[in-house]
Amino acid sequence: MSTNKQAFDFETLAVHAGVEPDPLTGAVMTPIYQTSTFAQSDVGVHKGYDYARSGNPTRTALQNALATLEGGRYGLSFSSGMAAIDTLLRLVQPGEHVLVGNDVYGGTYRLFTKVLAGYGIDFDFIEMSDLAVVENAFRPKTRLVWLETPTNPLLKLFDIAAIADMAHANGAQFAVDNTFASPALQQPLQLGADFVVHSTTKYIGGHSDVVGGALITNDETAHDRLKFLQNAIGAVPGPQDCFLTLRGIKTLALRMAQHCRNGLQVAQFLADHPAVERVIYPGLESHPQFDLARRQMAGPGGMVSFTVHGGETQARIIANKTELFTLAESLGGVESLIELPAPMTHASVADSPLAVPGNLIRISCGIESGDDLVKDLAHALSAAG
Ligand SMILES: *Cc1c(COP(=O)(O)O)cnc(C)c1O
């Protein structure tokens, strides 16, 4: 399995990527190397590992798995998605400019505007579904284009291949936060992106039991710098976290298939419900970018957003009434979650151009029975009625 893993289908890669029988014992699953340091046989002579911030075999397995799943050459793991994003942004120098999609994760917006802007990096948040707007937004100092697709929580799609071409024509590099789709549904490097970013906390880990992040690239020069930064800044994941994430990856293909089935069933149910004002789901023909979703993604995913009649008051009642859907932030786990972005995940963008309506509900469909999920929502919606 060690050579030519790209020749395998995604389901196979998810099980095998990065993981080799342990050279010492033959253990089939990569051991948790719970150590901070590694013995040297002479000064500077070791088996590739000297100190665990710089490298750890469990982390190496995870990094290789992540690179393979995205069809990339190099992967790096971090202690959180935000740590990965922060490390990538260190490629941008003071005085340079970053173009950002106008619907990004609240924490990303906070990092860009409340932390990195203070170090002299310029950010513009623009409507990236309009390619003319993108083309006109470049400046001579634009170093990086950053987007999420589908976005959180409005599930807007951006055309990765078209924006990659524009970024490169304007001398910029291009990063895609692929957290919502996961590599099972969308592989941005294959569409021209230079960097893929993940909060592995979500679909990649998949079990709501570990926080982590990742950066994947094919650009050797950038990777060398990012690897240096990973060690220099030090926001690395521990071996136990790497193990849990590797374990989650084994079932990524299976889980995403069920997330997509449940997402579609739930979205279709909501679209017909009188208490619902509007459903946003890339797998519904009513989605403004339904065609792009078909072209760019292997499936519409497990995230569904919808607005309800009766404002935030009704939205709060519904989110409190579900039983299977747990009221909680985060997404992408095996269990279904429900939340109100405005007062919860997107509280940090209130009063900004990224603010979202109070009657918006976001659900993360887990891998339970789709019929049970629909029954639970039907009950909550009628109770709110
Ligand atoms: C959760 C999330 C992040 C941040 O990741 P953490 O692991 O929570 O630090 C970044 N981008 C998106 C799209 C996310 O959903």
The ligand as an SDF file (V2000), in Angstrom:
LIG
                    3D

 15 15  0  0  0  0  0  0  0  0999 V2000
  -14.9330   25.2100   13.0290 C   0  0  0  0  0  0  0  0  0  0  0  0
  -14.4170   25.8950   11.8250 C   0  0  0  0  0  0  0  0  0  0  0  0
  -13.1640   26.5250   11.8230 C   0  0  0  0  0  0  0  0  0  0  0  0
  -12.3100   26.6290   13.0740 C   0  0  0  0  0  0  0  0  0  0  0  0
  -11.8430   25.3880   13.4980 O   0  0  0  0  0  0  0  0  0  0  0  0
  -11.5550   24.9990   15.0260 P   0  0  0  0  0  0  0  0  0  0  0  0
  -11.1490   23.5660   14.9230 O   0  0  0  0  0  0  0  0  0  0  0  0
  -12.8080   25.2250   15.8010 O   0  0  0  0  0  0  0  0  0  0  0  0
  -10.4480   25.8830   15.5090 O   0  0  0  0  0  0  0  0  0  0  0  0
  -12.7210   27.0920   10.6380 C   0  0  0  0  0  0  0  0  0  0  0  0
  -13.4620   27.0530    9.5210 N   0  0  0  0  0  0  0  0  0  0  0  0
  -14.6750   26.4670    9.4870 C   0  0  0  0  0  0  0  0  0  0  0  0
  -15.4540   26.4640    8.2120 C   0  0  0  0  0  0  0  0  0  0  0  0
  -15.1980   25.8620   10.6260 C   0  0  0  0  0  0  0  0  0  0  0  0
  -16.4070   25.3060   10.5960 O   0  0  0  0  0  0  0  0  0  0  0  0
  1  2  1  0
  2  3  1  0
  2 14  2  0
  3  4  1  0
  3 10  2  0
  4  5  1  0
  5  6  1  0
  6  7  2  0
  6  8  1  0
  6  9  1  0
 10 11  1  0
 11 12  2  0
 12 13  1  0
 12 14  1  0
 14 15  1  0
M  END
$$$$
